[in-house]
Amino acid sequence: MKITTKLWIGVGALIILSPLGLIIPDHFKAGSAWGEWGADEMQKLVGYVPKGLEKLSGLWKAPMPDYAFKGWEEKPLAGLSIAYIASAVIGILTCIAVAFLLAKFLSWKRKEK
């Protein structure tokens, strides 16, 4: 088996396992996944919002907040799991496209010299 085939099998397995970040916290009634807190959740957890987080929290708005499609926030766990998988696929395809374009750009610059 080629190394690239093993890579894609591993990536596929990670895509399928991505809903665990949603299922495990829900199963243990833990709230959101560790480290994925916004300013409002940080206020609830520790009683204040760090100045850096407060200052930078409005800087970036995620294209798929909470890894779900717009309007899917209140769907049952199975629907949200599908959104998590779709989010993983979209993220991986975006990373591949950026890497491919960067490689093309860098090889194009090298050919000119």
Steps between C-alpha positions, in 0.01 A plus 500: 500500500640839400570761764251744342228236524578457869491879541154528342369208708624680813345829390172322425503339844557839664211648299267222616619543863459881499151491656659360818579862590124553512383164634741456794433839668125444450518150648683620811293822528826696478376795294722593209821325404811594697669812368221601263363766729386839383510812713153433642590144606829620648304751711283217635795266564749727674301812584679740264617530140875541448582836337668340198201276432260788545699717261539236229169313532325708233791484254399177326158359423510133408340405168332204677452602864488197730583282196137512388315644204295813552169403660625157615596610852193341660501175301528168686840342560484287182445808284779688672729200449438524125586870516824416689599253228416753228703762684797261516477425128472870412796584724718225354410595142580863578840405646576282196401781260714757683799262510457418130476868401799588717704218343401616150591859584835407649592268212392765247726758664791254492452424127522870412854534636 
